[in-house]
């Protein structure tokens, strides 16, 4: 893990800003999700990949009522009807 030399202060609500340069280089955009991991005393942020709300697959996603659902799960649900 390499240091960027960038420091940020945490505000009273526990927030901080990821610098624009980092967001741009990692293709992190508004409304993207980040996964948060702890490794001892280290916080790790990782851009989260969209996945099916039912099975976790990242393939063939469709939006349904503000959720992501893959075509395989849609087919399985349709067969149960």
Secondary structure, DSSP 8 states (H G I E B T S, - for coil): -----------TTS-----HHHHHHTT--TT--EEEEEETTEEEEEE-----TTT---SSEEEETTEEEEHHHHHHHHHH-
